Amino acid sequence: MIADMECEEAVRAYAWAMLRRDRNFSLIDETLNWRMLGQALRLGEQLARKVRQEEGAISALKSCERLGIAVKRAELALPGRMVRAVYTDEPREVKINRSCLPVLADQLKELPYQKKPFVNVQAQEAEAQPPEALVVEIILAHELFHYYERKEPAWNPQLAPQLTRGRWLKRRVRMQSLSEIAAHRFAQVFLQLPFYPGQMDIKSQTSEVLTNYRQKARAFGEGGNRYV
């Protein structure tokens, strides 16, 4: 498990950068946004630890097989964005966008990871084509979180902050980025990665991401706390 504080700070920094891009970010009080960020990271980590304890150090692909989740490759696209994968309950399957694999593999080459950064993928798979093999594992682990998320409806309120307007009006606001932040953390912990997969969603330089996060952390008096 990752213990280095600088790495953990980078996790929080990139997760915060993701949250700031959410279309509902400005609707939520900053203090609540800050607290929900920590909640999403905790949910992802706790679930990953639980699954690893129950299943052992297996690959995300093997975990999908055990759960009866079919894995397919297809061409997926939405206007203006790259779709990496889609998980569906009916049928229970993950469709991976084959076109994104080489793109993400190139991005991974810029991240701080070793040739074999995780211990639960079969050696021959990692040796065959390390970058794309890692990309597939990250995508599948990410989608595994969404599988468990749908399986546990009680989690939904935890990832949907309550917005209060006036004295009586209260409603839940769906912030999709919270679910994605948790899914990235799940993938990181499940695969024991030395980096946060959410880095691939943020195009800014690491120094800029960390600076923005540290400014906000000082404002909230968080300092070096592990989770906000």
Contacts in CASP RR format, 6 or more apart in sequence:
PFRMAT RR
TARGET T0000
AUTHOR 0000-0000-0000
METHOD contacts of the structure
MODEL  1
MIADMECEEAVRAYAWAMLRRDRNFSLIDETLNWRMLGQALRLGEQLARK
VRQEEGAISALKSCERLGIAVKRAELALPGRMVRAVYTDEPREVKINRSC
LPVLADQLKELPYQKKPFVNVQAQEAEAQPPEALVVEIILAHELFHYYER
KEPAWNPQLAPQLTRGRWLKRRVRMQSLSEIAAHRFAQVFLQLPFYPGQM
DIKSQTSEVLTNYRQKARAFGEGGNRYV
1 189 0 8 1.000
1 192 0 8 1.000
2 8 0 8 1.000
2 11 0 8 1.000
2 188 0 8 1.000
2 192 0 8 1.000
2 194 0 8 1.000
5 224 0 8 1.000
7 194 0 8 1.000
7 195 0 8 1.000
8 226 0 8 1.000
9 210 0 8 1.000
9 213 0 8 1.000
9 224 0 8 1.000
10 195 0 8 1.000
10 196 0 8 1.000
10 199 0 8 1.000
10 206 0 8 1.000
10 209 0 8 1.000
10 210 0 8 1.000
11 41 0 8 1.000
11 185 0 8 1.000
11 188 0 8 1.000
11 196 0 8 1.000
12 37 0 8 1.000
12 38 0 8 1.000
12 41 0 8 1.000
12 213 0 8 1.000
12 217 0 8 1.000
12 227 0 8 1.000
12 228 0 8 1.000
13 209 0 8 1.000
13 210 0 8 1.000
13 212 0 8 1.000
13 213 0 8 1.000
13 214 0 8 1.000
14 196 0 8 1.000
14 198 0 8 1.000
14 199 0 8 1.000
14 201 0 8 1.000
14 202 0 8 1.000
14 209 0 8 1.000
15 37 0 8 1.000
15 38 0 8 1.000
15 40 0 8 1.000
15 41 0 8 1.000
15 181 0 8 1.000
15 184 0 8 1.000
15 185 0 8 1.000
15 196 0 8 1.000
15 198 0 8 1.000
16 37 0 8 1.000
16 212 0 8 1.000
16 213 0 8 1.000
16 216 0 8 1.000
17 202 0 8 1.000
17 204 0 8 1.000
17 209 0 8 1.000
17 212 0 8 1.000
17 213 0 8 1.000
18 177 0 8 1.000
18 180 0 8 1.000
18 181 0 8 1.000
18 184 0 8 1.000
18 198 0 8 1.000
18 201 0 8 1.000
18 202 0 8 1.000
19 25 0 8 1.000
19 33 0 8 1.000
19 36 0 8 1.000
19 37 0 8 1.000
19 175 0 8 1.000
19 177 0 8 1.000
19 178 0 8 1.000
19 181 0 8 1.000
21 177 0 8 1.000
22 175 0 8 1.000
22 176 0 8 1.000
22 177 0 8 1.000
22 178 0 8 1.000
24 173 0 8 1.000
24 174 0 8 1.000
24 175 0 8 1.000
25 33 0 8 1.000
25 175 0 8 1.000
25 177 0 8 1.000
27 163 0 8 1.000
27 173 0 8 1.000
28 36 0 8 1.000
28 161 0 8 1.000
28 163 0 8 1.000
28 173 0 8 1.000
28 175 0 8 1.000
31 220 0 8 1.000
32 161 0 8 1.000
33 161 0 8 1.000
34 216 0 8 1.000
34 220 0 8 1.000
34 222 0 8 1.000
34 228 0 8 1.000
35 228 0 8 1.000
36 159 0 8 1.000
36 161 0 8 1.000
36 175 0 8 1.000
36 178 0 8 1.000
37 178 0 8 1.000
37 181 0 8 1.000
37 228 0 8 1.000
38 227 0 8 1.000
38 228 0 8 1.000
39 158 0 8 1.000
39 159 0 8 1.000
39 178 0 8 1.000
40 159 0 8 1.000
40 178 0 8 1.000
40 179 0 8 1.000
40 181 0 8 1.000
40 182 0 8 1.000
40 185 0 8 1.000
41 181 0 8 1.000
41 182 0 8 1.000
41 185 0 8 1.000
41 227 0 8 1.000
42 227 0 8 1.000
43 155 0 8 1.000
43 158 0 8 1.000
43 159 0 8 1.000
43 182 0 8 1.000
43 185 0 8 1.000
44 145 0 8 1.000
44 182 0 8 1.000
44 183 0 8 1.000
44 185 0 8 1.000
44 186 0 8 1.000
44 189 0 8 1.000
45 185 0 8 1.000
45 186 0 8 1.000
45 189 0 8 1.000
47 145 0 8 1.000
47 148 0 8 1.000
47 182 0 8 1.000
47 186 0 8 1.000
48 145 0 8 1.000
48 185 0 8 1.000
48 186 0 8 1.000
48 187 0 8 1.000
48 188 0 8 1.000
48 189 0 8 1.000
48 190 0 8 1.000
49 189 0 8 1.000
51 63 0 8 1.000
51 144 0 8 1.000
51 148 0 8 1.000
51 190 0 8 1.000
52 189 0 8 1.000
52 190 0 8 1.000
55 63 0 8 1.000
55 66 0 8 1.000
56 120 0 8 1.000
57 119 0 8 1.000
57 120 0 8 1.000
58 66 0 8 1.000
58 120 0 8 1.000
59 120 0 8 1.000
59 121 0 8 1.000
59 122 0 8 1.000
59 125 0 8 1.000
59 137 0 8 1.000
60 136 0 8 1.000
60 137 0 8 1.000
60 138 0 8 1.000
60 140 0 8 1.000
60 141 0 8 1.000
60 144 0 8 1.000
60 187 0 8 1.000
60 190 0 8 1.000
60 191 0 8 1.000
61 71 0 8 1.000
61 136 0 8 1.000
61 137 0 8 1.000
61 140 0 8 1.000
63 140 0 8 1.000
63 141 0 8 1.000
63 144 0 8 1.000
64 70 0 8 1.000
64 71 0 8 1.000
64 94 0 8 1.000
64 140 0 8 1.000
64 144 0 8 1.000
67 92 0 8 1.000
67 144 0 8 1.000
67 147 0 8 1.000
68 92 0 8 1.000
69 87 0 8 1.000
69 92 0 8 1.000
69 93 0 8 1.000
69 94 0 8 1.000
69 143 0 8 1.000
69 144 0 8 1.000
69 147 0 8 1.000
70 91 0 8 1.000
70 92 0 8 1.000
70 93 0 8 1.000
70 94 0 8 1.000
71 93 0 8 1.000
71 94 0 8 1.000
71 96 0 8 1.000
71 140 0 8 1.000
72 93 0 8 1.000
72 94 0 8 1.000
72 95 0 8 1.000
72 96 0 8 1.000
73 95 0 8 1.000
73 96 0 8 1.000
73 97 0 8 1.000
73 98 0 8 1.000
74 95 0 8 1.000
74 96 0 8 1.000
74 97 0 8 1.000
74 98 0 8 1.000
75 97 0 8 1.000
75 98 0 8 1.000
75 99 0 8 1.000
76 83 0 8 1.000
76 85 0 8 1.000
76 86 0 8 1.000
76 95 0 8 1.000
76 97 0 8 1.000
76 99 0 8 1.000
77 83 0 8 1.000
77 97 0 8 1.000
77 99 0 8 1.000
82 97 0 8 1.000
82 100 0 8 1.000
82 103 0 8 1.000
83 97 0 8 1.000
83 100 0 8 1.000
84 96 0 8 1.000
84 97 0 8 1.000
84 100 0 8 1.000
84 104 0 8 1.000
84 139 0 8 1.000
84 142 0 8 1.000
85 94 0 8 1.000
85 95 0 8 1.000
85 96 0 8 1.000
85 97 0 8 1.000
85 139 0 8 1.000
85 140 0 8 1.000
85 142 0 8 1.000
85 143 0 8 1.000
86 94 0 8 1.000
86 95 0 8 1.000
87 93 0 8 1.000
87 94 0 8 1.000
87 143 0 8 1.000
87 146 0 8 1.000
87 147 0 8 1.000
88 95 0 8 1.000
89 150 0 8 1.000
92 147 0 8 1.000
94 139 0 8 1.000
94 140 0 8 1.000
94 143 0 8 1.000
96 136 0 8 1.000
96 139 0 8 1.000
96 140 0 8 1.000
101 132 0 8 1.000
101 135 0 8 1.000
101 136 0 8 1.000
102 132 0 8 1.000
104 135 0 8 1.000
104 138 0 8 1.000
104 200 0 8 1.000
105 131 0 8 1.000
105 132 0 8 1.000
105 134 0 8 1.000
105 135 0 8 1.000
106 131 0 8 1.000
107 200 0 8 1.000
108 131 0 8 1.000
108 134 0 8 1.000
108 135 0 8 1.000
108 200 0 8 1.000
109 131 0 8 1.000
111 195 0 8 1.000
111 199 0 8 1.000
111 200 0 8 1.000
112 194 0 8 1.000
112 195 0 8 1.000
113 134 0 8 1.000
113 193 0 8 1.000
113 194 0 8 1.000
113 195 0 8 1.000
114 194 0 8 1.000
115 126 0 8 1.000
115 130 0 8 1.000
116 123 0 8 1.000
116 126 0 8 1.000
116 130 0 8 1.000
117 134 0 8 1.000
117 191 0 8 1.000
117 192 0 8 1.000
117 193 0 8 1.000
117 194 0 8 1.000
117 195 0 8 1.000
118 134 0 8 1.000
118 137 0 8 1.000
118 191 0 8 1.000
118 192 0 8 1.000
118 193 0 8 1.000
119 192 0 8 1.000
120 191 0 8 1.000
120 192 0 8 1.000
121 133 0 8 1.000
121 134 0 8 1.000
121 137 0 8 1.000
121 191 0 8 1.000
125 133 0 8 1.000
126 133 0 8 1.000
126 134 0 8 1.000
137 191 0 8 1.000
138 187 0 8 1.000
138 191 0 8 1.000
138 193 0 8 1.000
138 197 0 8 1.000
141 186 0 8 1.000
141 187 0 8 1.000
141 190 0 8 1.000
141 191 0 8 1.000
142 183 0 8 1.000
142 184 0 8 1.000
142 186 0 8 1.000
142 187 0 8 1.000
142 197 0 8 1.000
143 183 0 8 1.000
144 186 0 8 1.000
144 187 0 8 1.000
144 190 0 8 1.000
145 182 0 8 1.000
145 183 0 8 1.000
145 186 0 8 1.000
145 187 0 8 1.000
146 179 0 8 1.000
146 183 0 8 1.000
149 155 0 8 1.000
149 156 0 8 1.000
149 159 0 8 1.000
149 179 0 8 1.000
149 182 0 8 1.000
149 183 0 8 1.000
157 172 0 8 1.000
159 175 0 8 1.000
159 178 0 8 1.000
159 179 0 8 1.000
159 182 0 8 1.000
160 172 0 8 1.000
160 173 0 8 1.000
160 174 0 8 1.000
160 175 0 8 1.000
160 178 0 8 1.000
161 172 0 8 1.000
161 173 0 8 1.000
161 175 0 8 1.000
162 170 0 8 1.000
162 171 0 8 1.000
162 172 0 8 1.000
162 173 0 8 1.000
163 170 0 8 1.000
163 171 0 8 1.000
163 172 0 8 1.000
163 173 0 8 1.000
164 170 0 8 1.000
180 198 0 8 1.000
180 201 0 8 1.000
181 198 0 8 1.000
184 196 0 8 1.000
184 197 0 8 1.000
184 198 0 8 1.000
184 201 0 8 1.000
185 196 0 8 1.000
187 193 0 8 1.000
187 197 0 8 1.000
188 195 0 8 1.000
188 196 0 8 1.000
188 197 0 8 1.000
199 206 0 8 1.000
202 209 0 8 1.000
217 223 0 8 1.000
217 224 0 8 1.000
217 228 0 8 1.000
220 228 0 8 1.000
222 228 0 8 1.000
END
